[in-house]
Structures are given as structure tokens and as C-alpha cells.
Amino acid sequence: MTTHSSATGSLVVHSARIVDRGEVTDDGWVRIENGVVVSRGTGSEWESADEVVDAAEAAGPGAVLTPGFIDIHGHGGAGAAYDDGIDAIRTGRDLHRAHGTTRAVISLVTGTLDALAESVATIADLTETDVDVLGSHLEGPFLDPGHHGAHEPSLLRHPSERDVARLLDAGRGTVRQVTIAPELPGGLDAVRQIVASGAAAAVGHTDADADMAIAAFEAGASILTHAFNAMNGIHHRAPGPVLAAAADHRVILEAIADDIHLDPAVVKLVFDAAPTRVALITDAMAAAGSADGQYDLGAVRVTVLDGVARADDTGSIAGSTLTQDVALQRAVRAGVPLTEAVRALTETPARAVGRHTRLGALRAGMLGDAVLLDARLRVARVWTGQALSA
């Protein structure tokens, strides 16, 4: 049974296979004090603590200990949509935390400017009280109508300087990511404006060709929103934004390893094409951890059948029902090395939103977020460390 606790006092987890930063340490131990990693080693050279967890007893032979998972793109879970406010965000976060996601950026689908500004401000407040909330992700409204996916087309708009500033200002420095179609009028200027604010600009829901994607990356965009989805694919005479992103060492590619958004062979291809630059996201909507049925994703009505979410009006895939532990399992099953799949859930997403100096590794001085998994990569225990200071 999965249990979660805040890492207060002192904690030692030992006899684990530690996987972080692309490395594996067998028979390893980690010591966390008051929510911060203070030391690690191998064998039995650890001192007693307030809580001592034998990984092999808690999770069985072959137990794996990783840093806490970080989801930079998710919309809800446990029947709750993040657009619906504080209680919904906390409900969804409880579900995803139980599956190893110790920190998350709260993603918002396209809405009116008033509604988005209110939601961004609410999330800014939450970052001061809920240690697991890293800030917000505006997945819209500055998207290409031809690649709107599950976003309401009537609410999409071109990115004026005034509108972009209004949303960024509402977040008081906590907007971590903004997805934008850079080919829209004012798109490249908006990319520069977003980056100048301290947020990451992400290319997505776009009709951009490779040249336009390159221009966006040169303007400072550093993320590709759910690679391959809601954008032009790869053609041998038109490489599109995916290959442009893979070729640029500054760009992190989001990938949804649910075997629906991407075929397993394509998941492996993304890792091969952009080593150390893949962030495994959920893009989860309210139905994650809940039953099939009808849900709202912003202004769009969604039906979930056999765990697949599709917009009622267009049939477009409308987010996922994925959790990050399942993403890990499916990436490994697709042939991604365990070390790289773990990196894509920890170090890389932390780097994507500028939080890699304190999150994403089990090393001294890092915050004490940790996930204990069994040999089949199922979550057994989860710990969340201190609040992350701005």
C-alpha cells in the first residue's frame, strides 16, 4: 500500500537501488533531515534516525529509490479539474502524489482572460501554502485554431503584449510555463516577453514549420509541449518542430508515455533523438485515477472510454488518464533505460522550469523528495521535503 509523508525529523532509507542523475547505486542509503538530503552512501554505514526504512522490507527485493517525480504539465485527477480552484487542485494533487508526483506545475486550459487571470492568482496563493505546488502553466489561450485539440476555439486569441502581461502579472512570478503558437501575429515577441518574465515559453498547439520553431527557440522558447501532439509531424521534406527541438540542446521535449498519445516506438525515438532532454508528463485530466464517463476540460465536454479521453465535439484526444508511475513503467517497457526514464521524471522537468538546483536528485542539499518503488516500478512509499523558496 502506498503511503505518503512529509520528511520531518530525520529519515534513513537503506538497502535500495538508488537511481538518479543517470546513475545507479546498488545497496544505497539516503539520509534526510527536516526535509533536506544531508548524506548518502552504500552498505550499512548509516546512522540511526527518527524513521528508518529498510527498502527491501518495504518494497521487496530489487526495491528502487528515486527522487520525487515532477509533473510540469497536468490538468487534474481523482475526478477534479485544476481549473475549478483550490479544492480541486488539492484533490488532484493528492491522487498524483500517491503515484509518486511530489511536485507539480498546475496546468490550465484555455479560458477567458478574466478566468485565467483569476486561476493564475489562485495558484500563486497556493504556492505559499502547499509545498508541492510549483506554480502554473498556461496552455493557452495563445494557440493555433487549427491545432486547438481540446481547447475551445472561440476563446483562442493572438498574444498581444497587454494580454500576456496581464496573465504573467496575475501570477506574481509563479507562472512557470506558457504554451504558445509562435507563428501567430506577435508570437515571437510574446516568446521574448514570457522568457523575460522568468517563465519558460513552450512551443505547442502550433502550425509552425521547422524554420518557425527554430525562430521561437532562438527567441528563447525552451520547451516543446507534448511532442508530436497538436503540431505538424515529421515528413522527409518537412521536418517540423519535433526535429527542430531535438536538434537544439537548449530545448526540452515533453512526452506523454501513455501508449495513446505516442506509440511506444515513438517514445523510444524521442529519448534517442534528445538524450537527457525529455520530460515525461501526464497531461492528465480529471479522469486520472477515476472512472470512465463525462468530464469537463475547461469549456470542452469530454468523454472517457476505456481510459481514453476525447472531446465530444471533435473527437480529439483531450488529455490523458496517466499517472507518472505508469509513465515510468511504459517508458521502460518501450526500451528506455531506467536511468533515463527516471531522469525524465525528475532532473529534466526540474530543469525545464528552473527548479533543478533544489529538486530532481537525491544529493546533499537537495530537498528530500523521494519515491520508493518495487522491482516492477510500482510505488510503495512517497516522501515530500521542505517548501521550495522562490
C-alpha positions as CSV (number, residue, x, y, z in Angstrom):
1,M,0.0,0.0,0.0
2,T,1.3,3.4,-0.9
3,T,1.9,5.8,2.0
4,H,2.9,9.4,1.9
5,S,4.6,11.6,4.5
6,S,6.4,14.9,4.8
7,A,10.0,14.3,5.6
8,T,10.2,16.0,9.0
9,G,12.7,15.0,11.7
10,S,15.3,12.5,10.4
11,L,14.8,9.7,7.9
12,V,17.0,7.0,6.6
13,V,16.1,4.8,3.6
14,H,18.6,2.0,3.1
15,S,19.1,-1.2,1.1
16,A,17.8,0.4,-2.0
17,R,18.9,0.6,-5.6
18,I,19.2,4.4,-5.9
19,V,18.5,5.8,-9.4
20,D,19.1,9.5,-10.0
21,R,21.1,11.8,-12.4
22,G,21.6,9.0,-14.8
23,E,23.3,6.7,-12.3
24,V,22.5,3.6,-10.3
25,T,23.9,3.0,-6.8
26,D,23.2,-0.5,-5.5
27,D,22.7,-1.2,-1.8
28,G,22.4,2.5,-1.3
29,W,21.1,4.6,1.5
30,V,19.9,8.2,1.8
31,R,19.6,10.4,4.9
32,I,17.1,13.2,5.0
33,E,16.8,15.7,7.9
34,N,14.0,18.1,8.2
35,G,13.1,17.7,4.6
36,V,16.6,18.1,3.1
37,V,19.0,15.4,1.9
38,V,22.1,15.6,4.1
39,S,24.1,12.5,3.1
40,R,24.0,9.2,1.2
41,G,26.2,6.1,0.9
42,T,26.2,2.4,0.4
43,G,26.1,-0.7,2.7
44,S,25.4,-0.3,6.4
45,E,27.4,2.8,7.2
46,W,24.3,4.8,8.1
47,E,23.4,6.2,11.5
48,S,20.0,5.7,13.2
49,A,17.2,8.2,12.6
50,D,13.7,9.0,13.8
51,E,12.4,6.9,10.9
52,V,14.4,4.0,9.4
53,V,13.0,2.3,6.3
54,D,14.5,-0.9,5.0
55,A,13.7,-0.6,1.3
56,A,13.8,-4.3,0.8
57,E,11.3,-4.9,3.6
58,A,9.0,-2.1,2.5
59,A,9.1,-2.7,-1.3
60,G,10.6,-6.2,-1.7
61,P,13.8,-7.4,-3.4
62,G,15.0,-5.1,-6.1
63,A,13.5,-2.0,-4.5
64,V,14.3,1.3,-6.3
65,L,14.6,4.7,-4.7
66,T,14.3,7.8,-6.9
67,P,13.9,11.5,-6.4
68,G,10.3,12.6,-6.3
69,F,8.6,12.9,-9.6
70,I,7.9,16.3,-11.1
71,D,5.0,16.9,-13.5
72,I,5.2,20.1,-15.4
73,H,2.1,19.5,-17.4
74,G,-1.1,18.1,-15.8
75,H,-4.7,19.3,-15.6
76,G,-6.3,17.2,-12.8
77,G,-7.1,13.9,-11.3
78,A,-9.4,11.9,-9.0
79,G,-12.5,13.5,-10.7
80,A,-11.2,17.1,-10.2
81,A,-10.1,19.6,-12.8
82,Y,-7.4,22.1,-11.8
83,D,-9.3,24.9,-13.5
84,D,-12.0,24.6,-10.7
85,G,-10.0,26.1,-7.9
86,I,-8.2,25.3,-4.7
87,D,-10.2,22.3,-3.5
88,A,-10.0,20.7,-7.0
89,I,-6.2,21.3,-7.2
90,R,-5.7,19.7,-3.8
91,T,-7.9,16.7,-4.7
92,G,-6.0,16.1,-7.9
93,R,-2.6,16.6,-6.3
94,D,-3.5,14.0,-3.6
95,L,-4.1,11.4,-6.3
96,H,-0.9,12.2,-8.2
97,R,1.2,12.4,-5.1
98,A,0.2,8.9,-4.2
99,H,1.6,7.9,-7.6
100,G,5.0,9.5,-6.9
101,T,4.5,13.1,-8.1
102,T,5.8,15.1,-5.2
103,R,5.8,18.4,-7.1
104,A,3.7,19.7,-9.9
105,V,3.1,22.7,-12.1
106,I,-0.7,23.3,-12.3
107,S,-1.8,23.4,-16.0
108,L,-4.8,25.5,-17.1
109,V,-6.7,25.0,-20.4
110,T,-7.8,27.9,-22.5
111,G,-10.5,30.2,-20.9
112,T,-11.4,33.9,-20.8
113,L,-8.6,36.3,-19.8
114,D,-10.6,37.1,-16.7
115,A,-10.9,33.4,-15.7
116,L,-7.3,32.6,-16.5
117,A,-6.0,35.6,-14.5
118,E,-8.1,34.6,-11.5
119,S,-6.9,31.0,-11.7
120,V,-3.2,32.0,-12.0
121,A,-3.6,34.3,-9.0
122,T,-5.2,31.4,-7.0
123,I,-2.3,29.1,-7.9
124,A,0.1,31.9,-6.8
125,D,-1.5,31.9,-3.4
126,L,-1.3,28.1,-3.3
127,T,2.5,28.2,-3.8
128,E,2.7,29.9,-0.4
129,T,0.8,27.2,1.5
130,D,1.1,24.0,-0.4
131,V,4.8,22.9,-0.8
132,D,4.0,20.6,-3.7
133,V,2.6,23.3,-6.0
134,L,5.4,24.8,-8.1
135,G,3.2,27.4,-10.0
136,S,1.1,27.5,-13.1
137,H,1.3,26.6,-16.7
138,L,-0.9,28.5,-19.2
139,E,-1.6,26.0,-22.0
140,G,-3.5,28.7,-23.9
141,P,-5.1,31.0,-25.0
142,F,-2.4,31.8,-27.5
143,L,-2.8,28.7,-29.6
144,D,-3.3,27.9,-33.3
145,P,-7.0,27.3,-34.0
146,G,-6.1,24.6,-36.5
147,H,-4.4,22.7,-33.7
148,H,-6.7,23.5,-30.8
149,G,-7.1,19.9,-29.6
150,A,-9.3,20.0,-26.6
151,H,-9.2,23.8,-26.2
152,E,-12.3,25.8,-27.0
153,P,-11.5,27.5,-30.4
154,S,-13.7,30.5,-29.7
155,L,-11.6,31.5,-26.7
156,L,-8.2,31.4,-28.6
157,R,-6.6,34.8,-29.3
158,H,-3.4,36.3,-30.6
159,P,-0.8,37.2,-28.0
160,S,-0.8,41.0,-27.5
161,E,1.7,42.4,-25.2
162,R,-1.0,43.7,-22.9
163,D,-2.8,40.3,-22.6
164,V,0.4,38.4,-22.0
165,A,1.5,40.9,-19.3
166,R,-1.9,40.7,-17.6
167,L,-1.6,36.9,-17.2
168,L,2.0,37.0,-16.1
169,D,1.4,39.8,-13.6
170,A,-1.5,37.8,-12.1
171,G,0.9,35.0,-11.3
172,R,3.2,37.3,-9.3
173,G,6.2,35.4,-10.5
174,T,4.7,31.9,-10.2
175,V,3.8,31.3,-13.9
176,R,6.4,28.7,-14.8
177,Q,5.4,27.9,-18.4
178,V,3.3,29.4,-21.2
179,T,2.5,27.3,-24.3
180,I,2.3,29.4,-27.4
181,A,2.0,29.0,-31.2
182,P,4.9,31.2,-32.3
183,E,3.6,31.8,-35.8
184,L,0.6,33.8,-34.5
185,P,0.9,37.6,-35.1
186,G,3.0,38.9,-32.2
187,G,4.1,35.3,-31.3
188,L,7.8,35.7,-31.3
189,D,7.6,39.0,-29.3
190,A,5.4,37.2,-26.8
191,V,8.0,34.4,-26.5
192,R,10.6,37.1,-25.6
193,Q,8.2,38.7,-23.2
194,I,7.4,35.4,-21.4
195,V,11.1,34.5,-21.1
196,A,11.9,38.0,-19.8
197,S,9.4,37.5,-17.0
198,G,11.3,34.4,-15.8
199,A,8.8,31.8,-17.2
200,A,9.5,29.2,-19.8
201,A,8.0,29.7,-23.2
202,A,6.8,26.4,-24.8
203,V,6.1,25.8,-28.5
204,G,2.8,23.9,-28.8
205,H,-0.6,23.7,-30.3
206,T,1.0,25.2,-33.4
207,D,1.2,25.1,-37.1
208,A,4.9,26.0,-37.0
209,D,7.2,24.5,-39.5
210,A,10.9,23.8,-38.6
211,D,12.0,27.3,-39.5
212,M,9.4,29.0,-37.3
213,A,10.1,26.6,-34.5
214,I,13.8,27.4,-34.8
215,A,13.0,31.1,-34.7
216,A,11.0,30.6,-31.5
217,F,13.9,28.7,-29.9
218,E,16.2,31.5,-30.9
219,A,13.8,33.9,-29.2
220,G,14.1,31.9,-26.0
221,A,11.5,29.2,-26.1
222,S,12.9,26.2,-24.3
223,I,10.1,23.6,-24.1
224,L,8.2,21.6,-26.8
225,T,4.7,21.0,-25.5
226,H,3.7,17.3,-25.7
227,A,5.9,16.4,-28.7
228,F,4.1,15.3,-31.8
229,N,0.7,16.1,-30.5
230,A,-1.1,19.2,-31.7
231,M,1.6,20.1,-34.1
232,N,3.0,19.1,-37.6
233,G,4.7,15.8,-37.6
234,I,7.9,14.7,-39.2
235,H,8.0,14.5,-43.0
236,H,11.1,13.7,-45.0
237,R,10.8,17.1,-46.8
238,A,9.2,19.0,-43.9
239,P,10.9,18.1,-40.6
240,G,8.6,20.2,-38.5
241,P,9.0,21.4,-34.8
242,V,9.9,18.0,-33.3
243,L,13.2,17.6,-35.2
244,A,13.9,21.3,-34.7
245,A,13.5,20.8,-31.0
246,A,15.5,17.6,-30.9
247,A,18.4,19.3,-32.7
248,D,18.6,22.2,-30.2
249,H,20.4,21.3,-27.0
250,R,18.6,24.1,-25.2
251,V,15.1,22.6,-25.7
252,I,13.3,20.1,-23.5
253,L,10.7,17.9,-25.2
254,E,7.6,16.9,-23.2
255,A,6.4,13.3,-23.9
256,I,3.2,11.5,-22.9
257,A,4.0,7.8,-22.4
258,D,0.5,6.5,-22.2
259,D,0.6,4.4,-25.4
260,I,-2.2,6.6,-26.7
261,H,-0.6,10.0,-27.4
262,L,2.6,8.3,-28.6
263,D,3.3,4.8,-29.8
264,P,5.9,3.1,-27.6
265,A,8.4,3.1,-30.5
266,V,7.9,6.9,-30.8
267,V,8.6,7.3,-27.1
268,K,11.9,5.5,-27.5
269,L,12.6,7.6,-30.6
270,V,12.1,10.8,-28.6
271,F,14.6,9.6,-26.0
272,D,17.1,8.6,-28.6
273,A,16.8,11.8,-30.5
274,A,17.1,14.1,-27.5
275,P,19.1,12.3,-24.8
276,T,18.7,13.9,-21.3
277,R,16.2,16.4,-22.7
278,V,12.8,14.5,-22.3
279,A,10.3,15.4,-19.6
280,L,7.7,12.7,-19.1
281,I,4.4,14.5,-18.4
282,T,1.0,13.2,-17.7
283,D,-1.2,15.9,-19.4
284,A,-3.7,14.2,-17.0
285,M,-7.3,15.5,-16.8
286,A,-9.9,14.9,-14.1
287,A,-10.5,11.3,-15.0
288,A,-7.0,10.2,-14.0
289,G,-7.5,7.8,-11.1
290,S,-11.3,7.9,-11.6
291,A,-13.9,6.2,-13.7
292,D,-14.9,6.4,-17.3
293,G,-17.6,8.9,-18.1
294,Q,-18.2,12.5,-18.9
295,Y,-16.0,15.3,-17.7
296,D,-15.3,19.0,-18.4
297,L,-11.9,20.2,-19.5
298,G,-12.3,23.9,-19.3
299,A,-15.1,24.8,-21.7
300,V,-14.9,21.5,-23.6
301,R,-17.0,18.5,-22.8
302,V,-15.0,15.2,-22.7
303,T,-16.0,11.6,-22.7
304,V,-13.6,9.0,-21.2
305,L,-14.0,5.4,-22.5
306,D,-11.6,2.7,-21.6
307,G,-9.3,5.3,-20.0
308,V,-9.0,7.3,-23.3
309,A,-10.3,10.9,-23.1
310,R,-11.7,12.6,-26.2
311,A,-13.5,15.8,-26.8
312,D,-17.2,15.3,-27.6
313,D,-17.4,17.8,-30.4
314,T,-14.2,17.0,-32.3
315,G,-13.1,13.5,-31.2
316,S,-9.6,15.0,-30.4
317,I,-7.6,13.4,-27.6
318,A,-8.4,15.5,-24.6
319,G,-5.6,15.0,-22.1
320,S,-4.8,11.6,-20.5
321,T,-5.7,9.5,-17.5
322,L,-2.0,8.8,-16.9
323,T,0.0,8.9,-13.7
324,Q,3.8,9.3,-13.6
325,D,4.5,5.9,-12.1
326,V,2.7,4.4,-15.1
327,A,4.6,6.7,-17.5
328,L,7.8,5.3,-15.9
329,Q,6.7,1.7,-16.4
330,R,5.6,2.2,-20.0
331,A,8.8,4.1,-21.0
332,V,10.9,1.3,-19.6
333,R,8.7,-1.2,-21.4
334,A,9.3,0.8,-24.6
335,G,13.0,0.2,-24.3
336,V,14.1,3.4,-22.5
337,P,16.8,2.7,-19.9
338,L,15.6,3.0,-16.3
339,T,18.2,5.7,-15.6
340,E,16.9,7.9,-18.4
341,A,13.2,7.3,-17.7
342,V,13.8,8.4,-14.1
343,R,15.8,11.4,-15.3
344,A,12.8,12.3,-17.4
345,L,10.5,12.4,-14.3
346,T,12.9,14.2,-12.0
347,E,16.0,16.1,-13.1
348,T,14.8,17.2,-16.5
349,P,11.4,18.6,-15.6
350,A,13.0,20.4,-12.7
351,R,15.4,22.0,-15.2
352,A,12.6,22.8,-17.6
353,V,11.0,25.1,-15.0
354,G,14.2,26.4,-13.4
355,R,14.0,24.3,-10.2
356,H,16.9,22.0,-10.7
357,T,19.1,23.5,-8.0
358,R,16.9,22.1,-5.3
359,L,14.8,19.4,-6.9
360,G,15.3,16.3,-9.1
361,A,18.2,14.5,-7.3
362,L,18.9,12.7,-4.1
363,R,22.1,14.6,-3.3
364,A,23.2,16.6,-0.3
365,G,21.5,19.9,-0.1
366,M,18.6,18.9,-2.3
367,L,15.0,18.9,-1.0
368,G,14.0,15.5,0.4
369,D,11.5,14.4,-2.1
370,A,11.8,10.6,-2.7
371,V,9.8,7.7,-4.1
372,L,10.3,4.1,-3.2
373,L,9.3,1.6,-5.8
374,D,9.2,-2.2,-6.0
375,A,11.1,-4.1,-8.7
376,R,8.1,-3.7,-11.0
377,L,8.3,0.1,-10.6
378,R,5.1,0.3,-8.5
379,V,5.0,3.0,-5.8
380,A,5.4,1.8,-2.2
381,R,6.3,5.0,-0.3
382,V,6.5,8.7,-1.1
383,W,8.1,11.5,0.9
384,T,8.0,15.3,0.3
385,G,10.6,17.6,1.7
386,Q,10.6,21.2,2.6
387,A,8.9,24.1,0.8
388,L,10.8,25.4,-2.2
389,S,11.7,29.0,-1.7
390,A,11.3,31.4,-4.6
